[in-house]
Amino acid sequence: MKKGTILYGAVCFILGAAICGGSAAYAAEKSAARSLHTVYVDGERVELEAYLIDGYNYVKLRDVGEVVGFNVYWDGTVQIQSDEPYTGTAPEVDELDENMDIRLEIIRLANEERAKAGVPALAVNDALMDAAQDCARQGFTDHDTKYECLTALSYGYPHGFGSNLTVFGALSADHIASHSVSNWVNSKGHYETMTAARYKDIGVGVAIINGRAYCYMLVGNPNGYNPYG
């Protein structure tokens, strides 16, 4: 919360379904009543919809964000932006720049595997990054070779490349990065693609669609050719 901001009283935040759907889901198995307690923020009284459950006041985190001044939104998990004003929605991000922290962590982990295999690290290639993210956003559960090749060409990568794809239920950002690389390590063909010495460049895409993570890795071979080029 902002420095100097005070919420008076015992206040608990409803996370789970209550924050995204607006219903007091937690209260379904508890005795709940509308709270009559007064809440102040920086000395000024504010109106917050609260429920008294087992002696605690429960309020929606999004309502606290609105009165205090930080953003809260839902994108499969509760997200808080402490340094941004409340909007209730996710910040607008260029579709090709989505999930960049996860994508860079996947690249770091992939290069760790290459180091273990005794081959040089892959360099991040912007064209392959954009192409991989485009492919991930399609929600493929199996490779579409033609789409992958044409997409790489359209984003400016004219050479040959290998591709890895994995799809699974998305949890935390760290889970997505580590689980995707683990899946590729534990699959002989995917591991060979990730650690082959002929590949020099890399691009990774991650899309989270309906609670599932779609992770693409494109590894470029400057000496290879694109069959659709």
Z-matrix of the N, CA and C atoms (Angstrom, degrees):
N
C 1 1.450
C 2 1.523 1 110.39
N 3 1.322 2 116.38 1 163.44
C 4 1.440 3 120.83 2 -178.93
C 5 1.525 4 110.37 3 -64.01
N 6 1.308 5 115.67 4 147.75
C 7 1.447 6 120.66 5 177.37
C 8 1.515 7 108.76 6 -62.26
N 9 1.342 8 115.86 7 134.62
C 10 1.451 9 119.54 8 178.15
C 11 1.514 10 113.97 9 89.53
N 12 1.328 11 118.00 10 -6.67
C 13 1.452 12 121.29 11 -179.58
C 14 1.523 13 110.17 12 -87.10
N 15 1.323 14 115.99 13 133.87
C 16 1.457 15 120.03 14 -178.75
C 17 1.519 16 109.38 15 -129.80
N 18 1.315 17 116.00 16 131.22
C 19 1.458 18 121.40 17 169.96
C 20 1.521 19 106.43 18 -107.73
N 21 1.320 20 116.19 19 119.33
C 22 1.448 21 120.01 20 -178.04
C 23 1.525 22 110.71 21 -85.45
N 24 1.349 23 115.69 22 141.59
C 25 1.459 24 120.79 23 176.02
C 26 1.513 25 111.24 24 100.04
N 27 1.323 26 115.44 25 171.27
C 28 1.466 27 120.97 26 177.80
C 29 1.516 28 108.19 27 -85.67
N 30 1.316 29 116.83 28 109.79
C 31 1.455 30 121.40 29 -175.89
C 32 1.518 31 109.43 30 -123.71
N 33 1.336 32 117.84 31 129.28
C 34 1.464 33 122.65 32 174.61
C 35 1.515 34 108.37 33 -112.70
N 36 1.307 35 116.72 34 149.44
C 37 1.459 36 121.71 35 -178.60
C 38 1.519 37 109.73 36 -101.55
N 39 1.327 38 117.11 37 128.93
C 40 1.457 39 121.36 38 174.22
C 41 1.519 40 107.69 39 -81.18
N 42 1.326 41 117.96 40 121.64
C 43 1.460 42 121.41 41 179.84
C 44 1.519 43 108.29 42 -100.77
N 45 1.308 44 121.48 43 -100.30
C 46 1.449 45 127.37 44 176.82
C 47 1.513 46 117.26 45 9.93
N 48 1.330 47 116.25 46 -135.73
C 49 1.453 48 121.56 47 -174.03
C 50 1.507 49 112.17 48 -68.59
N 51 1.330 50 117.40 49 -25.54
C 52 1.454 51 119.09 50 -174.88
C 53 1.515 52 112.35 51 -65.07
N 54 1.319 53 116.24 52 -32.40
C 55 1.459 54 116.65 53 -176.79
C 56 1.514 55 112.13 54 -77.00
N 57 1.330 56 118.23 55 -28.75
C 58 1.460 57 118.63 56 -177.78
C 59 1.522 58 111.98 57 -93.85
N 60 1.306 59 116.45 58 -31.71
C 61 1.449 60 117.87 59 -177.01
C 62 1.505 61 114.33 60 -102.56
N 63 1.328 62 116.76 61 -14.34
C 64 1.436 63 119.80 62 177.89
C 65 1.515 64 113.74 63 82.67
N 66 1.322 65 119.39 64 3.72
C 67 1.458 66 121.87 65 178.98
C 68 1.511 67 109.86 66 -103.68
N 69 1.318 68 116.68 67 149.22
C 70 1.456 69 120.38 68 -178.51
C 71 1.526 70 109.79 69 -81.86
N 72 1.346 71 114.96 70 72.81
C 73 1.461 72 120.84 71 -174.61
C 74 1.517 73 111.56 72 -61.84
N 75 1.331 74 115.26 73 -36.61
C 76 1.458 75 119.37 74 -177.14
C 77 1.527 76 110.52 75 -61.91
N 78 1.345 77 116.13 76 -33.15
C 79 1.451 78 120.41 77 -174.90
C 80 1.515 79 113.28 78 -74.05
N 81 1.324 80 118.46 79 -5.42
C 82 1.459 81 121.36 80 -176.17
C 83 1.515 82 111.81 81 -59.87
N 84 1.329 83 118.32 82 -32.57
C 85 1.447 84 121.60 83 -178.12
C 86 1.525 85 112.06 84 -107.27
N 87 1.326 86 117.83 85 9.58
C 88 1.453 87 122.29 86 -177.99
C 89 1.521 88 109.80 87 -128.62
N 90 1.324 89 115.25 88 159.32
C 91 1.453 90 120.13 89 173.30
C 92 1.514 91 108.37 90 -80.91
N 93 1.327 92 116.76 91 120.18
C 94 1.452 93 121.31 92 -175.84
C 95 1.514 94 110.75 93 -126.70
N 96 1.324 95 115.68 94 145.36
C 97 1.463 96 121.90 95 176.37
C 98 1.512 97 108.24 96 -141.57
N 99 1.319 98 116.47 97 150.69
C 100 1.455 99 119.48 98 177.31
C 101 1.524 100 109.05 99 -60.83
N 102 1.321 101 116.09 100 130.57
C 103 1.456 102 121.05 101 -178.63
C 104 1.517 103 110.38 102 -78.58
N 105 1.332 104 115.49 103 139.28
C 106 1.462 105 121.56 104 177.68
C 107 1.522 106 111.53 105 -103.85
N 108 1.340 107 117.13 106 6.77
C 109 1.460 108 120.36 107 -179.93
C 110 1.531 109 110.54 108 -68.70
N 111 1.301 110 114.95 109 151.31
C 112 1.462 111 121.33 110 178.91
C 113 1.522 112 109.40 111 -96.99
N 114 1.319 113 116.42 112 136.68
C 115 1.463 114 121.77 113 179.43
C 116 1.519 115 109.15 114 -116.43
N 117 1.333 116 115.77 115 135.43
C 118 1.459 117 121.97 116 178.28
C 119 1.526 118 109.47 117 -120.67
N 120 1.297 119 116.71 118 141.26
C 121 1.468 120 123.12 119 173.10
C 122 1.517 121 107.50 120 -123.03
N 123 1.328 122 116.33 121 119.77
C 124 1.466 123 121.24 122 -176.75
C 125 1.524 124 111.91 123 52.22
N 126 1.327 125 115.61 124 39.56
C 127 1.451 126 120.51 125 175.89
C 128 1.507 127 115.67 126 83.22
N 129 1.321 128 118.10 127 -4.08
C 130 1.458 129 121.58 128 -179.97
C 131 1.524 130 110.01 129 -109.04
N 132 1.333 131 114.88 130 136.24
C 133 1.456 132 119.79 131 -179.96
C 134 1.523 133 110.51 132 -69.35
N 135 1.334 134 115.99 133 136.61
C 136 1.462 135 120.72 134 177.39
C 137 1.515 136 108.51 135 -126.85
N 138 1.321 137 115.36 136 153.95
C 139 1.448 138 120.91 137 178.08
C 140 1.527 139 109.40 138 -97.72
N 141 1.319 140 116.88 139 117.53
C 142 1.456 141 122.48 140 177.50
C 143 1.519 142 108.70 141 -128.13
N 144 1.311 143 116.32 142 132.35
C 145 1.461 144 120.22 143 174.10
C 146 1.527 145 108.24 144 -72.12
N 147 1.318 146 116.53 145 115.87
C 148 1.461 147 120.42 146 -175.40
C 149 1.526 148 109.82 147 -133.37
N 150 1.328 149 114.81 148 152.68
C 151 1.459 150 121.49 149 177.91
C 152 1.520 151 108.91 150 -125.11
N 153 1.329 152 115.13 151 136.88
C 154 1.452 153 121.26 152 179.08
C 155 1.530 154 108.74 153 -92.66
N 156 1.344 155 115.27 154 115.45
C 157 1.465 156 121.62 155 -178.08
C 158 1.520 157 107.94 156 -132.63
N 159 1.308 158 116.90 157 119.65
C 160 1.470 159 122.27 158 179.09
C 161 1.526 160 112.02 159 53.52
N 162 1.309 161 116.23 160 36.84
C 163 1.464 162 120.25 161 175.98
C 164 1.507 163 114.72 162 84.47
N 165 1.334 164 118.27 163 3.16
C 166 1.461 165 121.70 164 179.22
C 167 1.524 166 110.33 165 -116.53
N 168 1.322 167 114.96 166 146.38
C 169 1.459 168 120.62 167 174.21
C 170 1.522 169 109.48 168 -88.51
N 171 1.334 170 116.45 169 123.61
C 172 1.455 171 121.07 170 178.72
C 173 1.533 172 109.10 171 -108.63
N 174 1.317 173 115.47 172 126.82
C 175 1.463 174 120.89 173 177.15
C 176 1.519 175 108.70 174 -128.60
N 177 1.315 176 115.59 175 159.62
C 178 1.460 177 119.93 176 178.81
C 179 1.527 178 109.47 177 -76.77
N 180 1.324 179 114.64 178 134.42
C 181 1.460 180 119.61 179 -178.69
C 182 1.523 181 110.91 180 -60.25
N 183 1.329 182 117.10 181 -35.61
C 184 1.451 183 119.49 182 -179.60
C 185 1.530 184 110.72 183 -64.69
N 186 1.367 185 117.10 184 -33.59
C 187 1.459 186 119.69 185 177.98
C 188 1.525 187 110.73 186 -67.89
N 189 1.338 188 116.29 187 -38.69
C 190 1.465 189 120.00 188 176.54
C 191 1.524 190 109.96 189 -63.38
N 192 1.340 191 116.00 190 -43.32
C 193 1.463 192 119.18 191 177.90
C 194 1.511 193 112.19 192 -58.33
N 195 1.332 194 116.06 193 -38.21
C 196 1.464 195 119.58 194 -178.02
C 197 1.525 196 111.95 195 -68.32
N 198 1.343 197 117.41 196 -42.34
C 199 1.464 198 118.85 197 -176.99
C 200 1.524 199 112.42 198 -80.37
N 201 1.335 200 117.09 199 -30.30
C 202 1.462 201 120.23 200 -178.92
C 203 1.523 202 111.19 201 -86.53
N 204 1.345 203 115.93 202 -37.32
C 205 1.457 204 118.78 203 176.87
C 206 1.506 205 114.82 204 108.33
N 207 1.339 206 118.24 205 44.76
C 208 1.464 207 121.01 206 170.21
C 209 1.518 208 107.37 207 -135.98
N 210 1.319 209 116.01 208 154.89
C 211 1.459 210 119.25 209 -174.27
C 212 1.521 211 111.34 210 -87.28
N 213 1.320 212 115.34 211 140.56
C 214 1.458 213 123.71 212 175.65
C 215 1.522 214 107.32 213 -134.10
N 216 1.317 215 117.14 214 131.24
C 217 1.459 216 119.53 215 177.07
C 218 1.525 217 109.51 216 -151.03
N 219 1.316 218 115.44 217 169.07
C 220 1.465 219 122.92 218 -176.54
C 221 1.515 220 109.22 219 -118.85
N 222 1.333 221 117.56 220 127.18
C 223 1.462 222 120.86 221 174.72
C 224 1.528 223 110.37 222 -136.26
N 225 1.318 224 115.08 223 37.66
C 226 1.466 225 121.68 224 -172.22
C 227 1.510 226 110.62 225 106.55
N 228 1.329 227 116.69 226 -27.19
C 229 1.458 228 124.43 227 170.29
C 230 1.526 229 107.44 228 -138.99
N 231 1.325 230 116.98 229 162.64
C 232 1.458 231 120.96 230 177.18
C 233 1.525 232 109.04 231 -73.41
N 234 1.324 233 116.35 232 129.00
C 235 1.456 234 121.80 233 179.30
C 236 1.527 235 109.26 234 -120.06
N 237 1.330 236 116.66 235 135.28
C 238 1.462 237 122.46 236 178.82
C 239 1.521 238 108.80 237 -122.92
N 240 1.333 239 116.42 238 129.40
C 241 1.469 240 122.48 239 173.65
C 242 1.521 241 106.99 240 -113.43
N 243 1.326 242 116.20 241 98.10
C 244 1.462 243 120.13 242 -172.84
C 245 1.527 244 112.80 243 -69.50
N 246 1.330 245 117.16 244 -20.99
C 247 1.464 246 120.14 245 -177.04
C 248 1.523 247 113.18 246 -105.05
N 249 1.350 248 117.36 247 13.60
C 250 1.458 249 121.02 248 179.61
C 251 1.520 250 109.85 249 -122.76
N 252 1.335 251 118.39 250 144.79
C 253 1.461 252 120.68 251 178.18
C 254 1.520 253 111.51 252 -66.20
N 255 1.327 254 115.90 253 157.90
C 256 1.459 255 120.46 254 -176.43
C 257 1.528 256 111.39 255 -69.96
N 258 1.331 257 115.65 256 130.31
C 259 1.465 258 122.07 257 170.82
C 260 1.523 259 110.87 258 -129.68
N 261 1.340 260 116.92 259 -24.76
C 262 1.452 261 120.87 260 -176.53
C 263 1.514 262 113.60 261 81.09
N 264 1.321 263 116.73 262 1.03
C 265 1.459 264 120.98 263 -178.60
C 266 1.520 265 110.43 264 -128.50
N 267 1.319 266 115.45 265 158.29
C 268 1.461 267 120.60 266 178.01
C 269 1.523 268 110.12 267 -68.08
N 270 1.320 269 117.90 268 146.45
C 271 1.465 270 120.18 269 177.36
C 272 1.514 271 110.97 270 -64.89
N 273 1.308 272 115.39 271 147.10
C 274 1.458 273 119.33 272 178.28
C 275 1.525 274 109.70 273 -71.67
N 276 1.312 275 114.69 274 130.27
C 277 1.463 276 120.97 275 -179.19
C 278 1.519 277 108.03 276 -132.18
N 279 1.315 278 115.98 277 138.12
C 280 1.452 279 119.25 278 173.43
C 281 1.522 280 108.30 279 -54.49
N 282 1.318 281 116.74 280 129.02
C 283 1.459 282 120.57 281 -175.53
C 284 1.531 283 112.49 282 -54.00
N 285 1.315 284 116.99 283 -32.89
C 286 1.461 285 120.03 284 -178.14
C 287 1.525 286 112.15 285 -79.41
N 288 1.339 287 117.05 286 -10.59
C 289 1.464 288 120.94 287 178.61
C 290 1.524 289 112.30 288 -104.21
N 291 1.321 290 117.92 289 4.90
C 292 1.460 291 121.09 290 -178.47
C 293 1.528 292 111.54 291 -62.03
N 294 1.332 293 115.01 292 145.41
C 295 1.475 294 122.55 293 172.43
C 296 1.523 295 112.53 294 55.13
N 297 1.328 296 116.13 295 35.70
C 298 1.468 297 119.20 296 -174.37
C 299 1.526 298 112.51 297 -63.97
N 300 1.339 299 117.55 298 -37.78
C 301 1.465 300 118.90 299 179.68
C 302 1.537 301 111.04 300 -60.82
N 303 1.323 302 116.27 301 -41.44
C 304 1.469 303 120.02 302 179.17
C 305 1.527 304 109.66 303 -65.75
N 306 1.303 305 116.62 304 -42.87
C 307 1.466 306 120.87 305 -177.40
C 308 1.526 307 111.48 306 -63.33
N 309 1.336 308 116.28 307 -41.90
C 310 1.466 309 119.42 308 179.29
C 311 1.527 310 111.20 309 -69.04
N 312 1.337 311 116.88 310 -32.44
C 313 1.459 312 119.44 311 176.93
C 314 1.527 313 110.50 312 -68.58
N 315 1.311 314 117.54 313 -37.69
C 316 1.467 315 120.23 314 175.30
C 317 1.525 316 110.30 315 -60.67
N 318 1.320 317 116.66 316 -42.58
C 319 1.465 318 120.26 317 179.11
C 320 1.527 319 110.16 318 -62.77
N 321 1.329 320 116.45 319 -43.08
C 322 1.464 321 119.65 320 179.06
C 323 1.535 322 110.54 321 -60.49
N 324 1.310 323 116.97 322 -45.49
C 325 1.463 324 120.62 323 -179.99
C 326 1.527 325 111.69 324 -66.58
N 327 1.332 326 116.69 325 -36.98
C 328 1.466 327 119.82 326 177.92
C 329 1.524 328 110.62 327 -64.57
N 330 1.322 329 116.18 328 -40.27
C 331 1.466 330 119.20 329 178.92
C 332 1.531 331 111.27 330 -69.72
N 333 1.322 332 117.64 331 -28.25
C 334 1.468 333 119.80 332 172.48
C 335 1.526 334 110.34 333 -62.88
N 336 1.323 335 116.11 334 -41.61
C 337 1.463 336 119.73 335 178.57
C 338 1.519 337 110.78 336 -66.11
N 339 1.303 338 117.26 337 -36.81
C 340 1.471 339 120.30 338 177.66
C 341 1.527 340 110.24 339 -65.84
N 342 1.334 341 116.71 340 -39.06
C 343 1.470 342 119.84 341 177.97
C 344 1.531 343 110.46 342 -62.09
N 345 1.331 344 115.81 343 -40.88
C 346 1.472 345 119.43 344 177.65
C 347 1.528 346 111.02 345 -62.68
N 348 1.335 347 115.65 346 -32.79
C 349 1.465 348 120.47 347 -178.99
C 350 1.520 349 112.03 348 -84.79
N 351 1.332 350 117.03 349 -4.34
C 352 1.459 351 121.05 350 177.21
C 353 1.511 352 114.84 351 79.19
N 354 1.333 353 117.46 352 26.39
C 355 1.467 354 120.93 353 178.23
C 356 1.527 355 109.28 354 -119.22
N 357 1.345 356 117.77 355 154.99
C 358 1.460 357 120.71 356 -176.12
C 359 1.532 358 112.78 357 -64.19
N 360 1.321 359 114.92 358 155.77
C 361 1.462 360 121.23 359 177.61
C 362 1.521 361 110.17 360 -68.01
N 363 1.326 362 115.53 361 153.31
C 364 1.457 363 121.90 362 177.04
C 365 1.524 364 109.67 363 -88.30
N 366 1.329 365 115.96 364 140.83
C 367 1.458 366 121.22 365 177.79
C 368 1.525 367 109.98 366 -89.59
N 369 1.316 368 116.74 367 139.19
C 370 1.460 369 120.55 368 178.33
C 371 1.521 370 109.32 369 -68.25
N 372 1.317 371 115.88 370 128.53
C 373 1.462 372 122.12 371 179.88
C 374 1.533 373 108.13 372 -115.63
N 375 1.322 374 116.93 373 122.40
C 376 1.468 375 120.87 374 -174.89
C 377 1.522 376 112.24 375 -61.30
N 378 1.324 377 117.46 376 -40.19
C 379 1.463 378 120.27 377 -179.82
C 380 1.524 379 110.90 378 -64.24
N 381 1.322 380 116.78 379 -41.73
C 382 1.466 381 120.02 380 178.21
C 383 1.529 382 111.26 381 -69.98
N 384 1.333 383 117.27 382 -33.18
C 385 1.464 384 120.03 383 176.23
C 386 1.521 385 110.33 384 -61.48
N 387 1.326 386 116.28 385 -47.03
C 388 1.465 387 120.12 386 -179.57
C 389 1.528 388 111.12 387 -66.13
N 390 1.325 389 116.13 388 -42.02
C 391 1.468 390 119.88 389 -179.93
C 392 1.523 391 110.96 390 -64.59
N 393 1.333 392 117.37 391 -42.20
C 394 1.459 393 120.99 392 -179.91
C 395 1.530 394 110.95 393 -64.61
N 396 1.333 395 116.73 394 -39.62
C 397 1.465 396 119.34 395 179.50
C 398 1.526 397 110.85 396 -68.19
N 399 1.305 398 116.60 397 -39.15
C 400 1.463 399 120.83 398 176.09
C 401 1.531 400 109.54 399 -59.15
N 402 1.322 401 116.90 400 -46.30
C 403 1.468 402 120.70 401 -179.78
C 404 1.530 403 110.95 402 -63.64
N 405 1.334 404 117.00 403 -42.17
C 406 1.460 405 120.50 404 -179.43
C 407 1.524 406 110.89 405 -61.46
N 408 1.319 407 117.31 406 -38.23
C 409 1.461 408 121.49 407 -177.49
C 410 1.526 409 112.81 408 -69.83
N 411 1.315 410 117.88 409 -11.86
C 412 1.466 411 120.19 410 178.54
C 413 1.526 412 112.11 411 -77.00
N 414 1.337 413 116.53 412 -16.03
C 415 1.464 414 119.36 413 179.60
C 416 1.513 415 113.66 414 71.22
N 417 1.327 416 117.37 415 29.65
C 418 1.465 417 120.06 416 178.28
C 419 1.528 418 110.37 417 -66.72
N 420 1.303 419 116.87 418 141.29
C 421 1.462 420 121.16 419 171.23
C 422 1.526 421 111.21 420 -105.87
N 423 1.322 422 116.11 421 -2.84
C 424 1.460 423 122.35 422 174.38
C 425 1.524 424 106.98 423 -146.94
N 426 1.313 425 116.45 424 161.66
C 427 1.464 426 120.12 425 -176.89
C 428 1.528 427 111.27 426 -67.99
N 429 1.320 428 114.22 427 140.41
C 430 1.466 429 122.24 428 170.00
C 431 1.531 430 105.51 429 -118.56
N 432 1.322 431 116.11 430 89.72
C 433 1.457 432 121.45 431 -170.80
C 434 1.528 433 112.42 432 -57.52
N 435 1.316 434 116.50 433 -43.01
C 436 1.456 435 119.17 434 -179.05
C 437 1.522 436 110.88 435 -62.80
N 438 1.322 437 116.49 436 -44.70
C 439 1.462 438 119.41 437 -179.85
C 440 1.527 439 110.14 438 -63.11
N 441 1.326 440 116.99 439 -43.51
C 442 1.462 441 120.51 440 -179.86
C 443 1.526 442 111.10 441 -59.77
N 444 1.339 443 116.21 442 -46.49
C 445 1.466 444 120.39 443 -177.66
C 446 1.528 445 111.96 444 -65.55
N 447 1.323 446 116.00 445 -46.11
C 448 1.470 447 119.45 446 -179.85
C 449 1.518 448 111.20 447 -66.12
N 450 1.321 449 116.72 448 -34.37
C 451 1.470 450 120.18 449 179.52
C 452 1.520 451 110.61 450 -68.58
N 453 1.326 452 117.18 451 -43.15
C 454 1.468 453 120.00 452 177.44
C 455 1.518 454 110.46 453 -59.67
N 456 1.324 455 117.58 454 -42.64
C 457 1.463 456 120.92 455 177.36
C 458 1.523 457 111.58 456 -62.64
N 459 1.329 458 116.29 457 -42.92
C 460 1.463 459 119.54 458 -175.54
C 461 1.518 460 112.15 459 -66.10
N 462 1.332 461 117.00 460 -27.18
C 463 1.471 462 119.88 461 178.72
C 464 1.529 463 112.50 462 -93.72
N 465 1.324 464 116.58 463 3.12
C 466 1.454 465 119.03 464 170.93
C 467 1.512 466 116.29 465 101.22
N 468 1.351 467 118.21 466 17.61
C 469 1.462 468 119.24 467 175.56
C 470 1.527 469 108.05 468 -108.81
N 471 1.348 470 118.73 469 105.93
C 472 1.466 471 121.64 470 -171.82
C 473 1.526 472 114.38 471 -89.43
N 474 1.321 473 117.63 472 -4.39
C 475 1.465 474 120.27 473 -172.15
C 476 1.533 475 111.76 474 -96.09
N 477 1.320 476 115.12 475 178.86
C 478 1.448 477 120.88 476 176.58
C 479 1.518 478 111.18 477 -75.32
N 480 1.320 479 116.07 478 161.89
C 481 1.471 480 120.21 479 -179.91
C 482 1.524 481 109.24 480 -159.65
N 483 1.327 482 114.43 481 160.51
C 484 1.448 483 121.29 482 171.53
C 485 1.519 484 108.56 483 -107.39
N 486 1.321 485 117.32 484 158.47
C 487 1.462 486 119.26 485 -178.14
C 488 1.522 487 111.46 486 -137.99
N 489 1.318 488 115.05 487 141.76
C 490 1.460 489 123.31 488 173.09
C 491 1.524 490 108.51 489 -121.88
N 492 1.322 491 116.05 490 144.13
C 493 1.459 492 122.49 491 178.30
C 494 1.516 493 108.79 492 -138.63
N 495 1.334 494 116.51 493 136.62
C 496 1.460 495 120.90 494 172.14
C 497 1.523 496 108.61 495 -144.03
N 498 1.320 497 116.17 496 144.27
C 499 1.463 498 122.96 497 -177.22
C 500 1.522 499 108.76 498 -132.89
N 501 1.326 500 116.84 499 132.01
C 502 1.469 501 120.18 500 -179.03
C 503 1.523 502 109.03 501 -160.97
N 504 1.333 503 116.03 502 168.65
C 505 1.455 504 121.20 503 177.94
C 506 1.517 505 110.50 504 -65.20
N 507 1.325 506 115.95 505 128.09
C 508 1.460 507 120.87 506 -175.35
C 509 1.523 508 111.28 507 -84.41
N 510 1.330 509 115.81 508 133.38
C 511 1.458 510 121.24 509 172.10
C 512 1.522 511 108.01 510 -117.51
N 513 1.318 512 118.22 511 -117.68
C 514 1.461 513 120.61 512 -179.84
C 515 1.522 514 110.36 513 -81.42
N 516 1.332 515 114.75 514 165.58
C 517 1.467 516 120.04 515 178.60
C 518 1.527 517 110.85 516 -59.48
N 519 1.339 518 117.26 517 -43.15
C 520 1.459 519 120.62 518 179.09
C 521 1.527 520 110.81 519 -62.39
N 522 1.315 521 115.94 520 -37.70
C 523 1.464 522 120.16 521 179.56
C 524 1.516 523 110.66 522 -64.61
N 525 1.322 524 116.92 523 -41.91
C 526 1.466 525 119.92 524 -178.70
C 527 1.523 526 110.29 525 -62.28
N 528 1.328 527 116.69 526 -46.48
C 529 1.464 528 120.00 527 -178.21
C 530 1.520 529 111.64 528 -63.67
N 531 1.330 530 116.71 529 -51.69
C 532 1.465 531 119.69 530 -175.84
C 533 1.523 532 111.76 531 -69.31
N 534 1.335 533 116.60 532 -36.74
C 535 1.465 534 119.30 533 -176.76
C 536 1.526 535 111.01 534 -70.60
N 537 1.313 536 117.38 535 -37.81
C 538 1.460 537 119.14 536 179.44
C 539 1.525 538 110.78 537 -63.56
N 540 1.330 539 116.90 538 -46.72
C 541 1.468 540 119.87 539 -179.65
C 542 1.525 541 110.28 540 -66.75
N 543 1.326 542 116.90 541 -38.50
C 544 1.467 543 120.01 542 177.31
C 545 1.530 544 110.96 543 -60.90
N 546 1.324 545 116.34 544 -41.68
C 547 1.468 546 119.24 545 177.97
C 548 1.520 547 110.89 546 -60.25
N 549 1.322 548 116.67 547 -41.62
C 550 1.461 549 120.20 548 -179.40
C 551 1.533 550 111.50 549 -71.04
N 552 1.318 551 117.09 550 -36.46
C 553 1.465 552 120.25 551 177.53
C 554 1.529 553 110.38 552 -62.67
N 555 1.327 554 116.18 553 -37.38
C 556 1.468 555 120.87 554 -175.42
C 557 1.528 556 113.94 555 -87.20
N 558 1.327 557 116.35 556 6.49
C 559 1.467 558 121.04 557 175.42
C 560 1.525 559 107.36 558 -119.62
N 561 1.318 560 116.56 559 118.84
C 562 1.465 561 120.64 560 -172.86
C 563 1.520 562 112.89 561 -53.74
N 564 1.340 563 117.16 562 -49.04
C 565 1.459 564 119.42 563 -177.85
C 566 1.513 565 112.95 564 -65.23
N 567 1.334 566 116.29 565 -41.30
C 568 1.459 567 120.24 566 179.85
C 569 1.529 568 110.94 567 -67.64
N 570 1.327 569 115.79 568 -38.96
C 571 1.464 570 119.39 569 178.91
C 572 1.525 571 110.79 570 -63.94
N 573 1.318 572 116.90 571 -43.02
C 574 1.465 573 120.20 572 179.32
C 575 1.527 574 110.77 573 -62.06
N 576 1.333 575 117.23 574 -39.19
C 577 1.464 576 119.84 575 177.01
C 578 1.523 577 110.42 576 -63.46
N 579 1.306 578 117.17 577 -43.32
C 580 1.465 579 121.70 578 -176.54
C 581 1.523 580 112.58 579 -68.46
N 582 1.325 581 117.59 580 -28.01
C 583 1.468 582 119.80 581 -173.25
C 584 1.528 583 113.92 582 -114.70
N 585 1.314 584 118.23 583 6.94
C 586 1.472 585 120.14 584 -179.05
C 587 1.522 586 110.84 585 -66.73
N 588 1.328 587 115.99 586 133.62
C 589 1.466 588 121.24 587 -176.55
C 590 1.523 589 112.38 588 -67.04
N 591 1.338 590 118.52 589 -22.78
C 592 1.467 591 120.01 590 -176.68
C 593 1.531 592 112.37 591 -70.69
N 594 1.318 593 116.83 592 -18.28
C 595 1.463 594 119.39 593 -179.54
C 596 1.527 595 110.26 594 -87.14
N 597 1.332 596 115.73 595 138.07
C 598 1.472 597 121.58 596 -175.33
C 599 1.536 598 112.71 597 -120.08
N 600 1.322 599 117.22 598 -25.67
C 601 1.461 600 121.85 599 -174.16
C 602 1.519 601 110.31 600 -121.93
N 603 1.333 602 115.84 601 162.22
C 604 1.459 603 119.39 602 -179.93
C 605 1.522 604 111.09 603 -146.54
N 606 1.324 605 113.99 604 147.50
C 607 1.459 606 121.92 605 169.76
C 608 1.514 607 107.57 606 -141.22
N 609 1.318 608 117.46 607 139.45
C 610 1.460 609 121.91 608 -178.36
C 611 1.517 610 109.33 609 -128.74
N 612 1.320 611 116.27 610 138.75
C 613 1.459 612 121.92 611 175.69
C 614 1.517 613 110.32 612 -124.88
N 615 1.326 614 116.49 613 141.57
C 616 1.464 615 122.09 614 177.17
C 617 1.521 616 108.60 615 -136.34
N 618 1.309 617 116.42 616 123.32
C 619 1.460 618 121.99 617 174.91
C 620 1.525 619 108.49 618 -124.72
N 621 1.325 620 116.35 619 137.15
C 622 1.456 621 121.67 620 177.49
C 623 1.524 622 107.13 621 -110.02
N 624 1.325 623 115.30 622 112.21
C 625 1.466 624 121.63 623 -173.87
C 626 1.519 625 108.52 624 -126.66
N 627 1.330 626 115.87 625 118.57
C 628 1.472 627 121.21 626 178.85
C 629 1.523 628 112.46 627 50.89
N 630 1.334 629 115.24 628 43.14
C 631 1.459 630 119.86 629 175.82
C 632 1.505 631 115.64 630 80.01
N 633 1.325 632 117.38 631 7.06
C 634 1.462 633 120.79 632 177.77
C 635 1.520 634 109.99 633 -118.44
N 636 1.329 635 115.70 634 143.22
C 637 1.456 636 121.75 635 179.35
C 638 1.526 637 109.52 636 -98.31
N 639 1.321 638 115.51 637 128.38
C 640 1.468 639 122.79 638 176.40
C 641 1.529 640 106.57 639 -111.56
N 642 1.324 641 116.30 640 111.78
C 643 1.459 642 121.64 641 -173.66
C 644 1.525 643 110.82 642 -115.83
N 645 1.314 644 115.60 643 123.07
C 646 1.462 645 122.12 644 179.45
C 647 1.514 646 109.67 645 -115.36
N 648 1.312 647 116.32 646 140.46
C 649 1.465 648 122.37 647 170.90
C 650 1.519 649 108.00 648 -127.09
N 651 1.323 650 116.14 649 124.40
C 652 1.464 651 122.18 650 173.79
C 653 1.514 652 107.81 651 -114.11
N 654 1.320 653 117.58 652 123.35
C 655 1.460 654 122.46 653 179.82
C 656 1.528 655 108.72 654 -116.18
N 657 1.323 656 114.96 655 121.02
C 658 1.453 657 120.77 656 -171.17
C 659 1.515 658 114.91 657 -90.43
N 660 1.330 659 114.34 658 144.80
C 661 1.464 660 122.65 659 177.30
C 662 1.528 661 108.11 660 -120.85
N 663 1.330 662 118.17 661 100.77
C 664 1.470 663 120.87 662 -177.67
C 665 1.524 664 113.81 663 -57.76
N 666 1.325 665 117.11 664 -20.17
C 667 1.456 666 120.71 665 179.48
C 668 1.527 667 112.44 666 -96.11
N 669 1.336 668 117.37 667 0.39
C 670 1.453 669 120.94 668 179.27
C 671 1.520 670 110.57 669 -96.76
N 672 1.316 671 115.79 670 176.65
C 673 1.475 672 118.87 671 -179.08
C 674 1.525 673 110.46 672 -130.83
N 675 1.275 674 114.90 673 152.05
C 676 1.454 675 122.29 674 177.65
C 677 1.528 676 107.96 675 -91.76
N 678 1.327 677 118.95 676 121.52
C 679 1.474 678 120.07 677 -175.72
C 680 1.526 679 114.01 678 -64.78
N 681 1.336 680 117.23 679 -14.61
C 682 1.467 681 120.13 680 178.23
C 683 1.518 682 111.95 681 -103.15
N 684 1.339 683 116.03 682 6.90
C 685 1.454 684 119.49 683 -177.69
C 686 1.521 685 112.58 684 -83.03
